[in-house]
């Protein structure tokens, strides 16, 4: 009888300890959400593309009690899958510093997201080009290039002329992000999409109509840009 009493007492003690542990664990458990870095004056503009450098510079992890998880269910969790899915997403609205990220901040339609990346006063347009006329596969989305036109001035006599200078590549073929271009092992393409000031395009298209071919020449990304930091992290 005494053994049964000890056994029941031990079971009650274990149950009490387990309940206490569960209660403490519930109160101390946390979830982690993604938010923008709190910085005075920081506003992430609509059209901003999320890439690895953006996540490193502007995203922070915010821990909060799990008891608040339901209230913040709309905020994006900070986990590897969410970060992978965020890459190449485009903000569809201005978002202030310190805000928790949510799906509503980003475009759903890829076409709208692409159009929002075009700066005011610029236009996006595509031109046919072969790999061999675009520095092979070294031209990628976000590259800066010059467009060279080849003109026949007389029979079998050709000259080359700069027809567009220091413009940005928005897409190579149908790929509009450098990350995806690299993931697909720099696939071949037969066109590129560029963006340039609208007031330059009338003369460009007039010249393009009379060219026998167009080539792209690759520029240093910091060439002609103030306060630029190149891919090596070196200030130019």
PASEVEX-781649 format. One record per atom (N, C-alpha, C): x, y, z. Coordinates in steps of 0.2 Angstrom, whole numbers, plus 5000, padded with zeros to 4 digits. Atoms other than C-alpha are relative to their C-alpha. Example, Ala and Ser with C-alpha at 12.3 -4.5 7.8 and 13.67 -1.06 7.14 Angstrom:
2
500449945000
506249785039
500450065000
499649944999
506849955036
499650055003
This chain:
236
500449945000
500050005000
500450065000
499649945000
501450125004
500350014994
499750005006
502250084988
499650044995
500549975004
500650134979
500050085001
500049934998
500650294989
500650044997
499449975003
502450334984
499950014992
500150005007
502050294966
499550064998
500549945002
500550414965
500350075002
499749934998
501450554974
500550024995
499549995006
502850534961
499750024994
500449985006
501650544947
499750075000
500249934999
500850694954
500550055000
499449955001
502550784956
500250004993
499750005007
503050734939
499550044995
500549965004
501350804932
500050075001
500049934998
501550964942
500650034996
499449985003
503350984935
499950014993
500149995008
502850954917
499550064999
500449945002
501451074918
500350075001
499649944999
502551204926
500550014994
499549995006
503851174912
499650024994
500349985005
502551184899
499750085000
500249944999
501851344906
500650054999
499549965001
503551424907
500350004993
499850015007
504051364890
499550054995
500549965004
502451444883
500150085001
499949934999
502851614891
500650024998
499349985002
504651614886
500149994992
499950025007
504451544868
499950064996
500049945004
504751674854
499949984993
500150005007
504351694836
500550054997
499649955003
505451794824
499750024993
500349975006
504751914811
500550044997
499649965004
505552014797
499850085001
500249935001
505552204798
500650044997
499549955003
506552354790
500450035006
499649974995
507952424800
499750075002
500249944997
507452574811
500550054999
499549955002
508352724803
499650064999
500349945002
507852904803
500050024993
500149975007
507152964786
500049944995
499950065004
507352784779
499349994997
500650025004
505952754766
500249954994
499850045005
506052604755
499450014994
500549985005
505252664738
499749954996
500350055005
504052574727
500449994994
499650025005
504952484714
500749975002
499350034997
506452434725
499949924999
500050085001
506952254721
500449975006
499750034994
507452144735
500549954997
499450055002
509152054732
500449995007
499650024994
510451984744
500350065004
499749944997
511252154747
499550045004
500649974997
509552234751
499949975007
500150044994
509252094764
500550015005
499449994995
510952114772
500050075003
499949934998
510852304773
499350035004
500649964998
508952344777
499649955004
500550044996
508152184785
500349985007
499850034994
508252134803
499549955003
500450054997
507551994814
499750035006
500349974994
506352044827
499649945004
500350064996
505951914841
499450035004
500649984996
504251924850
499749945003
500350064997
503351814862
499549974996
500450045004
502451674854
499350025002
500749984999
500851734863
499850054996
500249955005
500851874851
500049984993
499950025007
501051774836
499350014996
500749995004
499151774831
499950074998
500149935002
499151964832
500450034995
499549985005
500651974821
500049954994
500050055005
500151834809
500150034993
499949965006
500151964795
500750014998
499349985001
502051994797
500349944997
499650065003
503251884787
500549975005
499650034996
504151754797
500750014998
499350005002
506051764797
500349935000
499850075000
506551594791
500449994993
499750015007
507651524776
499550004994
500550015006
506151484765
499750074998
500249935001
505451664767
500550044997
499549965003
507051744763
500249984993
499950035007
507251634747
499550034996
500649985004
505551684742
500050084999
500049935001
505851864745
500550034994
499549985005
507351874733
499650024993
500349975006
506851974717
499350025001
500749975000
505152034724
500150075000
500049935001
504752214721
499550035004
500549964996
503952334733
499550044995
500549975003
502352394727
499750075003
500249944996
502252544739
500650025004
499549984996
503352654749
499949975007
500050034993
503752574766
500550035005
499549964995
504452674781
500449955004
499650034996
505852624792
499749965006
500250044994
505552494806
499349964999
500650045001
503952424798
500249924999
500050075001
503652234799
499849994992
500250015007
503652164781
499449955000
500650055001
502052084775
499950004992
500150015007
501452014758
499750064996
500349955004
500452164754
500550064998
499549955002
502052274752
500249984993
499650025007
502552174736
499449994995
500550015006
501752164719
499949924999
500250075001
500852004715
500149994992
499950015007
500852024696
500750024998
499349995002
502552014688
500150064995
500049955005
502152134674
500050075004
500149934996
501652274687
500750015003
499450004996
503252234697
500650034995
499549985005
504352254681
499950074998
500149935003
503552414675
500250055006
499949954994
503752494693
500850015001
499349995000
505652474691
500250054995
499849955005
505652594677
500050075003
500049944997
506252764683
499550054997
500449955003
505052914680
500450044995
499749965006
505452994663
500449954996
499650055004
506252834657
499549954996
500450055003
505552694645
500449944999
499750065001
505952514643
499949984993
500150035007
506252434626
500549954999
499650055002
506952284618
500350004994
499650015007
508252254604
500249934999
499750065002
508752104595
500850005001
499350005000
510552054599
500249935001
499750074999
511651894598
500550005006
499550004995
512751834612
500650034998
499349985002
514251864602
500050084999
500049935001
513752044600
499850045007
500249984993
513352064619
500549985005
499450024996
515052024626
499849935003
500250074998
514451834626
499550015006
500450004994
513651804643
500250045006
499849964995
514451934653
499550065001
500649954999
512952054650
499549975004
500550034995
511752014664
499550065001
500549954997
510152104671
500450055005
499749954996
510752264679
500750034997
499449975003
512352284668
499850074997
500149935003
512652454661
500449994993
499750015007
513052454642
500050064996
500149955005
513352564627
499749964994
500250035006
512452524611
500350034994
499649985006
513452524595
499649984994
500350025006
512652524578
500550004994
499650005006
513452474562
499650024994
500449975006
512952574546
500449994994
499750015007
513252534528
500050074997
500049935003
513852704521
500050004992
500050015008
514152634503
500149934999
500050075001
514252464495
500649975003
499450044996
515252344507
500450055004
499649964996
515852494517
499550025006
500450004994
515252494535
500450055005
499749964994
515552614550
499649995006
500350014994
515152594568
499950075004
500149944996
514352734579
499649995006
500350004993
513852754597
499350034999
500749975000
511952774597
499650005006
500349994994
511552754615
500549985005
499450004995
512752774630
499749995007
500150014993
512752704648
499349995002
500750014999
511052634648
500049935004
500150064996
510452494660
499649944997
500450065003
509952314655
499549985006
500550024996
508352274663
499949925000
500150075001
508152094656
500449974994
499650035005
509151974646
499649944998
500550045002
507951874635
499450015005
500649994996
506451844647
500250005008
499850004993
507551844663
500250075002
499949934998
507452004673
500450015007
499649994994
508551974688
500749964999
499350035000
510451934690
500049945003
499950064997
510151804702
499749944996
500350055004
508951704691
500549984994
499650015006
510151724676
500649965002
499450044997
511651654687
499749935001
500250064998
510551514693
499949954994
500150045006
510151464675
500649994996
499450015003
511951464672
500150044993
499949955006
511951614660
499849974993
500250035007
510851544646
500050054994
500049965006
510851604628
499450045000
500549955001
509751744622
500050034994
500049975006
509251834607
499750085000
500249934999
508652004614
500250025007
499949974993
508952124629
499550055000
500549954998
507752244637
500450055004
499649944997
508552414641
499550055003
500449944998
507952574650
500450064998
499749945002
508352744644
499650065001
500449944999
507752924646
499650014993
500450005005
506252944635
500250054994
499849955005
506953104626
500549984995
499550035004
508352994619
499849954995
500250065004
507352864611
499850014993
500249985007
506652954596
500649994995
499450005004
508452984589
500249925000
499750075000
508952804594
499649964995
500350055004
507552714585
500150024993
499849985006
507852824570
500649984997
499350035001
509652774570
500049924999
500050075000
509252594574
499749974993
500350035006
508152574558
500450004994
499650015005
509552604547
500749965001
499450044998
510852494556
499949934996
500050075002
511352324549
500049965006
500050044994
511652264566
500250055006
499849964994
511852324584
500449955005
499550034995
513152274597
499950035007
500049974993
513252304616
500749995002
499350004996
514852354625
499950015007
500150004993
514952324643
500450055004
499649954996
515452464655
500149985007
499950014993
516152464672
499350035004
500649984997
514552484684
500150075003
499949944997
515352634692
500250064995
499849955005
515852724676
499550054999
500549955001
514952894676
499550015006
500550004994
514052864693
500450025006
499749974994
514452964709
499949955006
500150044994
514752874725
499849934999
500250075002
514752704718
500549955003
499650064998
515352544726
499949944996
500050065005
515752404714
499949945004
500150064998
515552224716
500549975005
499550024995
517152204726
499950045006
500049964994
516552334739
500450065000
499549945000
517752464733
499750064998
500349945002
517252644732
500350034995
499749975007
517552724715
500050085001
